[in-house]
Amino acid sequence: MKQTVSKQSRRLEEILKLLDGVHSKPDVDNYYHDKIYSILREQHKEEIVKAALIKHYKSQELKIYQAELIKMQAHLERTGKKLIILFDGRDASGKGGTIRRITRYMNEKHYRVVALGKPNAVQRTELHMKRYIEQFPRAGEIVLFDRSWYNRAMVEPVMGFCSREQYSRFLKKVILYEKNFILDGGRTILLKLYFSVSKEEQASRFERRKNDPLRQWKLSEVDLQAQDLWDEFSEKKLIMLQKTHTKASPWWIVKSDDKHAARRETMKLILQSVRYKGRKRNLNFTPDPEVVVAGDIELKRMRHQIKKFGKALI
């Protein structure tokens, strides 16, 4: 299904390129309509209709869960509870797109998306967690971190942005930090999500960013090295799960090659994490085990790959 939609999207892009430069026509709508139908064969018309229907279906499917997220948000506001969601993972793994779908219909007064840049000179002399703690939610608020303090466990050591001592100290202390702000009378919920994309899909997404002027801004220096450093990131992912996946503060791995499935199942996982009134009883809230995997299961898979292939592949 995914490959079919992708081919249809590419075909549609080719057609739109052929229509470039027609904006000077007096009746643009009619011109586009006639031009498209003169170019398309019946087969292409059918492909594009199918692609449009699939896209509409996926959008409608998400809306059911987006409506539940609004109920959950209202519950948090009423009860004064706080929700922190971490979106970590490799570059181009779909974190940003998932965050946008989750927050699309939410009340903007009661959630924040936090994507911190590089620490400044003063912040580099302070506790690593400090600038993240400063962004924590107030009562009744949701904060979604687009990359979190776990940068210190993944990106920073691989790219040489922190020392070995800083890396080791973080892994030793981070669970204690999390216990300190989770165990505040049970009023804070922490959800740790790691988005896992395959090496092939990541390369495909990088290529699309490179060639699409609307996405080129997403390409960073780190992105350009991600493929070459794939094994190093896998090694750090393994260590991170070993050291920081606990019963009180677990990791959930979201397989994100299929963007739509990743978005839908992430919404289910978030909705499962909060007990709220008015939950739609006939709706399936159980995440698909092929898409959402507990951190300990991912660890077992990675260890099996190391035993079989000499390295982790995910």
Secondary structure, DSSP 8 states (H G I E B T S, - for coil): -HHHHHHHHHHHHHHHHHTTT-TTSSSHHHHHHHHHHHH--HHHHHHHHHHHHHHHHHHHHHHHHHHHHHHHHHHHHHHT-EEEEEEEESTTSSHHHHHHHHHTTS-GGGEEEE---S--TTGGGS-TTHHHHTT---TT-EEEEES-GGGGGTHHHHHT-S-HHHHHHHHHHHHHHHHHHH-STT-EEEEEEEEE--HHHHHHHHHHHHH-TTTGGG--HHHHHHTTTHHHHHHHHHHHHHHH--SSS-EEEEE-SSHHHHHHHHHHHHHHHS--TT--TTS--S--TTTEEEHHHHHHHHHHHHHHHSS---
